[in-house]
Amino acid sequence: MLFKSLLIAAACAVGLQASAQGLVPLPPQPDGVAWPTESWPEGEVPAGIDEELSLLVRDAMATSVTEPMGQTRAIIIIHEGRLISESYADGFGPDTKQVSWSMAKSITSALVGRAVEIGLIEDIDYVMPTPFPEGDPRGEITWRQWLTMTDGLDYLEIGSTGLADNDVVQMMYGPGRFDVAQHIVDEFELAHDPGAVWNYSTAGFHLISWALQKLHEDTLHCSHLPHGECAEAMGLYERKAWARDLHAYLLFDQIGMDAQPEFDAAGTFLGGSLVWASARDFAKFGYLYLRDGVWEGERLLPEGWVDFSRRNPVSTKVNVYGAGWWLGADPAPEPAGQAATTPPFDAFSAQGHEGQTIWIVPSKDLVIVRLGLMPNGGDNWPRLYEWNQSVARLFPDVPNQEVSSAEGEG
């Protein structure tokens, strides 16, 4: 046990040095390995780790909702482009669509990246379209500030004391449930200068989804009408049909991901919370990021977008969040408790309510998907963080992985 502690301490020192220097490069597609567009190629667990990996997977699959880390419903492990481990709880399987919860934020961030890549968004430092009235200072917040949760709105989600003061609950299941965008306009004023303070916000990502839909409306040539009239002219069915046009942004068809978004009654895609997909498809999405936004030789996301997503906004004290993605590990996370504290420190992740994670580790050429059901309180999230890190530590480092100092601002 002492030896293990010394190893982790040594790795922490290396991680701190790497963090100061820059990002671990994203590994390229291995030669001779097929892209998983149609199905995942299968592979073997690396020699020498099979027993320990099987134990970690078995223990995770054995826990109940009331135990630490909760119930695990699916585990997928992708190493060097191949599926090497797959487990499901009773009633779940490879084709079962499961809810993303806030992993949807990472998907919505990717949709913005795709819109940048194909020229629908010229610059993320430009003002993002919003439903705020003309002259409202909230209408001057940029794409970057929304993506990095530095929008400055007076909004409370993490740190709420109950359902009554939790703004996401009131927005999605209380008075705002029929029209989340209008609820945001009515309820959340500016509390800080945009760009200065990080504050976790599902509301912000719902507005990003609203803005992407606004871009779609403009392409349907009704941008000369006010937003509400444009939506009415399109018809609610056509507005919700925007789900099929996600391919125009991220090209889900190209990565073979069958994703089903949810919408509120006003037709706004709930891009901060609700996308349904199978564990294998969530793994494909993680793999797109592991491969730097490139798929089958085609760049789907702008060069540098993934690095932008996995780097904290330097304008704040926060070191656990990038642009729609959690920065998976830091020896001293700020805010405390919002990240793993053990190596590998290059991990970054999509995370969702009740224990959904897509854990990406470039230094190991690894994607780990865990879907489940667990309470958000207590020691559950730290246990889940450490479980992912314990799995990752079993794998060998990718050869010749030198830390990059490139800024990758997107």
C-alpha positions in Angstrom: 0.0 0.0 0.0 2.9 2.4 0.8 4.5 1.5 -2.5 1.3 2.4 -4.3 1.0 5.7 -2.5 4.6 6.5 -3.4 3.8 5.8 -7.0 0.8 8.0 -7.0 2.8 10.8 -5.3 5.5 10.6 -8.0 2.9 10.6 -10.7 1.3 13.7 -9.1 4.7 15.5 -9.3 4.9 14.6 -13.0 1.3 15.6 -13.5 2.0 19.1 -12.0 5.0 19.6 -14.2 3.0 18.5 -17.3 0.1 20.8 -16.4 2.5 23.7 -16.2 3.9 22.9 -19.6 0.8 22.3 -21.6 -1.4 19.5 -22.9 -0.6 15.9 -23.6 -1.1 15.5 -27.4 -4.1 13.7 -28.8 -3.0 10.3 -30.3 -3.6 9.6 -34.0 -5.6 6.7 -35.3 -3.5 3.6 -35.1 -2.3 2.1 -38.4 -4.5 -0.8 -39.6 -7.4 -0.1 -37.2 -10.8 0.6 -38.7 -12.8 3.6 -37.7 -15.8 2.5 -35.6 -18.4 4.2 -37.9 -20.3 1.0 -38.5 -19.2 -1.0 -35.5 -16.4 -1.1 -33.0 -13.4 -3.3 -33.9 -12.6 -5.6 -31.0 -9.3 -6.1 -29.3 -7.6 -7.7 -26.4 -6.9 -6.3 -22.9 -3.1 -5.4 -22.7 -1.0 -8.2 -21.2 -0.6 -8.1 -17.5 -3.7 -6.1 -16.5 -6.6 -8.4 -17.3 -7.1 -9.6 -13.8 -7.1 -6.1 -12.2 -9.3 -4.7 -14.9 -11.8 -7.5 -14.6 -11.9 -6.9 -10.8 -12.6 -3.1 -11.3 -15.3 -3.8 -13.8 -16.9 -6.6 -11.8 -16.9 -4.4 -8.6 -18.6 -1.5 -10.5 -21.2 -3.7 -12.0 -22.0 -5.3 -8.6 -23.0 -2.2 -6.7 -26.6 -1.1 -6.0 -28.1 2.4 -6.1 -27.7 2.8 -2.4 -24.0 1.9 -2.3 -21.1 4.2 -3.1 -20.9 5.0 -6.8 -24.5 3.7 -7.2 -25.7 1.3 -9.8 -23.7 0.8 -13.0 -25.8 0.1 -16.1 -23.1 0.0 -18.8 -19.3 0.1 -19.1 -17.4 0.4 -22.4 -13.6 0.6 -22.6 -11.9 1.6 -25.9 -8.1 1.2 -26.0 -6.1 2.2 -29.1 -9.3 2.3 -31.2 -10.6 -1.2 -30.2 -13.4 -2.2 -27.9 -11.7 -4.4 -25.2 -14.3 -4.5 -22.5 -18.1 -4.2 -22.4 -20.6 -5.0 -19.6 -24.3 -4.3 -19.0 -26.7 -4.6 -16.1 -29.8 -6.7 -16.5 -32.3 -5.0 -18.9 -29.6 -3.0 -20.7 -27.5 -3.9 -23.8 -25.4 -2.6 -26.7 -28.5 -1.0 -28.4 -30.2 0.5 -25.3 -30.4 4.2 -25.5 -29.6 5.8 -22.1 -29.9 9.4 -21.0 -26.9 11.7 -21.2 -28.0 14.3 -18.6 -25.2 16.9 -18.7 -23.0 14.9 -21.0 -25.3 16.7 -23.5 -23.2 19.9 -22.8 -20.2 18.3 -24.3 -22.2 17.3 -27.4 -23.6 20.9 -27.7 -20.1 22.2 -27.4 -19.2 20.0 -30.3 -22.1 21.3 -32.3 -20.7 24.8 -31.9 -17.3 23.5 -33.1 -18.9 22.0 -36.1 -20.7 25.2 -36.9 -17.4 27.1 -36.7 -15.7 24.5 -39.0 -18.3 24.8 -41.7 -18.5 28.6 -41.5 -21.9 29.2 -39.8 -20.1 30.8 -36.8 -17.3 33.2 -37.8 -15.7 33.7 -34.4 -16.5 32.4 -30.9 -15.5 35.8 -29.5 -18.4 37.4 -31.4 -21.7 37.9 -29.6 -24.0 34.8 -29.6 -27.6 35.2 -30.8 -30.0 35.0 -27.8 -33.6 35.7 -27.0 -32.7 38.7 -24.8 -34.3 42.0 -26.0 -32.4 44.6 -27.9 -30.2 46.7 -25.6 -30.1 44.0 -22.9 -26.5 43.7 -21.7 -27.0 39.9 -21.5 -27.3 40.0 -25.2 -23.6 41.0 -25.5 -22.3 37.7 -24.0 -20.0 35.9 -26.5 -20.0 32.3 -27.7 -16.8 31.7 -25.7 -18.2 33.0 -22.5 -21.3 30.8 -22.8 -19.2 27.8 -23.7 -16.8 28.2 -20.7 -19.6 29.0 -18.2 -18.3 32.5 -17.6 -21.5 34.2 -18.8 -22.0 36.1 -15.5 -25.7 35.3 -15.0 -27.1 35.2 -11.5 -27.9 31.5 -11.6 -27.6 28.8 -8.9 -27.2 25.1 -9.7 -24.1 23.6 -8.0 -24.3 24.6 -4.3 -28.1 24.9 -4.1 -29.5 23.7 -0.8 -32.7 22.1 -2.1 -35.2 22.0 -5.0 -36.7 25.4 -4.3 -33.5 27.3 -4.8 -32.0 25.1 -7.5 -32.4 27.1 -10.7 -32.1 24.1 -13.0 -34.9 22.3 -11.3 -37.2 25.4 -11.5 -36.2 25.9 -15.2 -36.7 22.4 -16.4 -39.4 20.9 -14.1 -41.0 24.0 -12.5 -42.4 27.2 -14.0 -39.8 27.3 -16.8 -40.5 23.8 -18.2 -42.7 24.9 -21.1 -40.2 27.5 -22.5 -36.7 27.4 -20.9 -35.4 30.2 -23.1 -38.1 32.6 -22.0 -37.6 31.5 -18.4 -33.9 32.4 -18.6 -34.8 35.8 -20.0 -37.3 36.5 -17.2 -35.4 35.1 -14.2 -31.6 35.4 -14.5 -30.0 38.9 -14.6 -26.3 39.6 -14.7 -24.4 39.2 -11.5 -20.8 39.5 -12.8 -19.0 40.9 -15.7 -19.0 38.2 -18.4 -15.7 36.3 -18.6 -14.7 37.0 -15.0 -16.4 34.3 -12.9 -17.0 30.6 -13.6 -20.4 29.3 -12.6 -21.8 25.9 -13.6 -24.9 26.5 -15.7 -27.3 24.2 -17.6 -29.2 27.4 -18.6 -26.2 28.7 -20.6 -26.0 25.5 -22.6 -29.8 25.6 -23.3 -29.2 29.1 -24.7 -26.3 27.8 -26.8 -28.8 25.2 -28.3 -31.3 28.0 -28.8 -28.6 30.0 -30.7 -27.7 27.0 -32.9 -31.4 26.6 -33.8 -31.5 30.3 -34.6 -28.7 29.7 -37.1 -30.7 26.9 -38.6 -33.8 29.2 -38.8 -31.7 31.7 -40.7 -30.6 29.1 -43.2 -34.3 28.5 -43.8 -34.6 32.1 -45.0 -37.0 33.4 -42.4 -34.4 35.5 -40.5 -36.2 38.6 -41.6 -39.0 37.7 -39.1 -38.8 38.0 -35.3 -37.6 34.8 -33.7 -41.1 33.8 -32.4 -42.7 34.4 -35.8 -39.9 32.6 -37.6 -40.4 29.6 -35.3 -44.2 29.8 -35.9 -43.6 30.0 -39.7 -41.5 26.9 -39.6 -44.0 25.1 -37.5 -43.2 23.2 -34.3 -42.7 20.0 -36.2 -40.2 21.5 -38.5 -38.5 23.2 -35.6 -38.1 19.9 -33.8 -36.9 18.4 -37.1 -33.7 20.3 -36.4 -32.7 17.2 -34.6 -32.3 15.5 -38.0 -30.2 18.5 -39.1 -27.6 17.9 -36.3 -25.8 16.2 -39.2 -25.3 19.6 -40.7 -23.2 20.6 -37.6 -21.5 17.5 -36.2 -22.4 15.0 -39.0 -23.4 12.3 -36.6 -24.0 10.1 -39.6 -20.3 10.3 -40.4 -19.3 8.9 -37.0 -22.2 6.4 -36.9 -23.8 7.9 -33.8 -27.5 7.5 -33.4 -28.4 10.3 -31.0 -31.9 11.4 -30.0 -32.2 15.0 -28.5 -35.1 16.2 -26.4 -37.0 19.5 -26.7 -39.2 21.6 -24.5 -42.7 22.5 -25.5 -41.5 25.6 -27.2 -39.3 23.5 -29.4 -35.9 24.4 -27.9 -33.4 21.6 -27.9 -32.4 21.0 -24.3 -28.7 20.9 -25.1 -27.6 21.3 -21.5 -29.3 18.1 -20.4 -31.0 15.6 -22.7 -29.5 13.5 -25.4 -30.2 9.8 -25.6 -27.7 7.3 -27.1 -26.3 3.8 -26.5 -23.1 3.3 -24.5 -21.3 2.4 -27.8 -22.5 5.6 -29.4 -21.4 7.7 -26.5 -18.0 6.0 -26.9 -17.9 7.1 -30.5 -18.5 10.7 -29.5 -15.7 10.4 -26.9 -13.5 8.9 -29.6 -14.1 11.8 -31.9 -12.5 14.0 -29.2 -9.7 11.6 -28.5 -8.9 11.8 -32.2 -8.8 15.6 -32.2 -12.1 16.1 -34.0 -11.0 14.1 -37.0 -12.9 11.1 -38.4 -11.9 8.8 -41.2 -9.4 11.4 -42.3 -11.9 14.3 -42.4 -11.7 17.2 -39.9 -15.2 17.6 -38.4 -14.2 20.0 -35.6 -11.8 23.0 -36.1 -8.1 22.4 -35.5 -7.4 23.3 -31.8 -11.1 22.9 -30.8 -10.5 19.8 -28.6 -7.6 21.5 -26.9 -9.8 24.6 -26.3 -12.4 22.3 -24.8 -10.0 20.6 -22.4 -8.3 23.7 -21.1 -9.7 25.9 -18.3 -10.5 29.5 -19.0 -7.5 31.4 -17.8 -9.6 34.4 -16.8 -10.9 32.6 -13.7 -9.5 30.7 -10.8 -11.3 27.5 -11.8 -9.2 24.6 -13.0 -11.8 21.9 -13.4 -13.8 23.0 -16.5 -13.0 23.9 -20.1 -15.6 24.5 -22.8 -18.4 22.0 -22.3 -15.9 19.4 -20.8 -14.7 18.7 -17.3 -11.0 18.6 -16.8 -10.9 15.2 -15.3 -8.1 15.4 -12.7 -6.0 17.9 -10.7 -4.0 17.6 -7.5 -5.7 20.7 -6.1 -9.1 21.1 -7.9 -10.8 24.5 -7.8 -13.6 24.3 -6.8 -12.7 21.5 -4.4 -14.4 18.2 -4.9 -15.2 18.8 -8.6 -12.4 16.6 -10.0 -10.3 13.5 -9.3 -7.0 14.3 -7.5 -4.9 11.4 -8.7 -3.2 10.7 -12.0 -3.4 10.5 -15.0 -3.8 14.3 -15.1 -4.5 14.6 -18.8 -7.9 13.0 -18.4 -10.9 15.1 -19.5 -14.5 14.0 -19.4 -18.2 14.5 -20.3 -20.2 14.1 -17.1 -23.9 13.9 -16.4 -26.3 13.8 -13.4 -26.5 10.5 -11.6 -23.2 9.2 -12.7 -22.8 9.3 -16.5 -19.3 9.8 -17.7 -17.2 9.6 -20.9 -13.6 9.6 -19.6 -10.9 10.4 -22.2 -7.2 9.9 -21.5 -4.9 10.8 -24.4 -1.8 9.6 -22.6 -3.3 6.1 -22.6 -5.2 6.3 -25.9 -8.3 5.4 -23.9 -12.0 6.1 -23.7 -14.1 4.8 -20.8 -17.9 5.1 -20.8 -19.8 4.5 -17.6 -23.6 4.9 -17.4 -25.5 4.4 -14.3 -27.8 5.6 -11.5 -26.4 7.1 -8.4 -27.3 9.9 -5.9 -25.3 13.1 -6.6 -24.4 13.6 -2.9 -22.0 12.0 -0.5 -18.9 10.3 -1.7 -20.4 9.1 -5.0 -18.8 11.4 -7.4 -15.3 11.2 -5.9 -15.7 7.4 -6.0 -16.6 7.5 -9.6 -13.7 9.8 -10.5 -11.3 7.5 -8.7 -12.8 4.4 -10.4 -12.2 5.9 -13.8 -8.7 6.9 -12.8 -8.0 3.5 -11.4 -9.0 1.9 -14.7 -6.9 4.4 -16.6 -3.8 3.8 -14.5 -3.7 0.1 -15.5 -3.0 1.0 -19.1 0.5 1.7 -20.5 1.4 5.2 -21.6 1.3 5.9 -25.4 4.9 5.9 -26.6 6.6 9.2 -27.4 3.8 11.3 -25.8 5.4 14.7 -25.3 3.5 17.5 -23.7 2.4 20.2 -26.1 2.5 23.9 -25.2 0.2 25.0 -28.0 -2.6 27.2 -26.8 -5.4 25.6 -28.9 -7.9 28.4 -28.2 -10.4 27.3 -30.8 
